[in-house]
Amino acid sequence: MSQLLTTLNAVADPHWHTLADAVPGVTPEIPKDVDQPVQKILNWTAGLGLAGAVLGGLLGWAAVAVGHNSERAALAARGKQAILWSLFGAGGIGVTAALVTTFYNMAK
């Protein structure tokens, strides 16, 4: 137990910032070779996800139309659920893409 306390005391030394001063002028940044492919992956992922959400919404509307016209209430109900889940999916993709892009650009 005393070894653990000694280690914690050494780590929690109030002069720990002197270790960080040993490397002056270092700013973290993403290399340019990595920047472009990562941005393309993020854009394609968000674009394909939103295209899938739009397709799901359109198929949901089609199910609602067919279900109401053929008096199949279960099909119409499933179509309405598909529309809602497509909206939630598109909103989630939009929020996630915005957050990832924001934190990604903070590292630049």
C-alpha positions as CSV (number, residue, x, y, z in Angstrom):
1,M,0.0,0.0,0.0
2,S,2.8,2.4,0.7
3,Q,4.3,1.9,-2.8
4,L,0.9,2.9,-4.2
5,L,0.8,6.0,-2.0
6,T,4.4,6.9,-3.0
7,T,3.5,6.5,-6.7
8,L,0.4,8.7,-6.3
9,N,2.4,11.3,-4.4
10,A,5.0,11.4,-7.2
11,V,2.3,11.7,-9.9
12,A,0.4,14.4,-7.9
13,D,3.5,16.5,-7.3
14,P,2.6,20.2,-7.5
15,H,5.5,20.8,-9.8
16,W,4.3,18.4,-12.5
17,H,4.0,21.2,-15.0
18,T,7.8,21.5,-15.2
19,L,7.7,18.2,-17.1
20,A,5.6,19.8,-19.8
21,D,8.0,22.7,-20.1
22,A,10.7,20.4,-21.3
23,V,9.3,20.5,-24.9
24,P,8.7,24.1,-25.9
25,G,6.5,25.3,-28.8
26,V,4.8,22.0,-29.5
27,T,1.2,22.3,-30.9
28,P,-0.7,19.1,-31.7
29,E,-2.0,19.0,-35.3
30,I,-3.2,16.4,-37.7
31,P,-0.8,15.6,-40.5
32,K,-2.0,16.8,-43.9
33,D,-1.7,13.2,-45.3
34,V,-4.3,12.0,-42.8
35,D,-6.5,15.1,-43.0
36,Q,-8.0,14.6,-46.5
37,P,-8.9,10.8,-46.3
38,V,-10.5,11.2,-42.9
39,Q,-12.6,14.1,-44.1
40,K,-13.7,12.1,-47.1
41,I,-14.7,9.1,-44.9
42,L,-16.7,11.4,-42.6
43,N,-18.4,13.0,-45.6
44,W,-19.3,9.7,-47.3
45,T,-20.5,8.2,-44.1
46,A,-22.8,11.1,-43.4
47,G,-24.0,11.3,-47.0
48,L,-24.8,7.6,-47.3
49,G,-26.5,7.6,-43.9
50,L,-28.7,10.5,-44.9
51,A,-29.5,8.9,-48.2
52,G,-30.6,5.7,-46.4
53,A,-32.8,7.8,-44.1
54,V,-34.4,9.5,-47.0
55,L,-35.0,6.2,-48.7
56,G,-36.5,4.7,-45.5
57,G,-38.8,7.7,-45.3
58,L,-39.9,7.4,-48.8
59,L,-40.6,3.7,-48.4
60,G,-42.5,4.5,-45.2
61,W,-44.7,6.9,-47.0
62,A,-45.3,4.3,-49.7
63,A,-46.3,1.8,-47.1
64,V,-48.7,4.3,-45.5
65,A,-50.3,4.9,-48.9
66,V,-50.6,1.3,-49.8
67,G,-51.9,0.4,-46.3
68,H,-54.6,3.1,-46.3
69,N,-55.7,2.3,-49.8
70,S,-55.9,-1.4,-49.3
71,E,-57.4,-1.1,-45.8
72,R,-54.4,-2.9,-44.2
73,A,-54.0,-0.9,-41.0
74,A,-50.9,-2.9,-39.9
75,L,-49.0,-1.9,-43.0
76,A,-49.9,1.7,-42.6
77,A,-48.8,1.6,-39.0
78,R,-45.5,0.1,-39.9
79,G,-45.1,2.8,-42.6
80,K,-45.7,5.5,-40.0
81,Q,-43.1,3.9,-37.7
82,A,-40.6,3.8,-40.6
83,I,-41.2,7.5,-41.2
84,L,-40.5,8.4,-37.6
85,W,-37.4,6.2,-37.4
86,S,-36.1,7.8,-40.6
87,L,-36.5,11.2,-39.1
88,F,-34.8,10.2,-35.9
89,G,-32.0,8.5,-37.9
90,A,-31.5,11.6,-40.1
91,G,-31.4,13.9,-37.0
92,G,-29.0,11.6,-35.2
93,I,-26.7,11.5,-38.3
94,G,-26.8,15.3,-38.6
95,V,-26.0,15.8,-34.9
96,T,-23.3,13.2,-34.9
97,A,-21.7,14.6,-38.1
98,A,-21.7,18.1,-36.6
99,L,-20.2,16.9,-33.4
100,V,-17.5,14.8,-35.1
101,T,-16.6,17.7,-37.5
102,T,-16.5,20.2,-34.6
103,F,-14.1,18.1,-32.5
104,Y,-12.1,17.1,-35.6
105,N,-11.6,20.8,-36.5
106,M,-10.7,21.6,-32.9
107,A,-7.6,19.5,-33.3
108,K,-6.4,21.6,-36.3
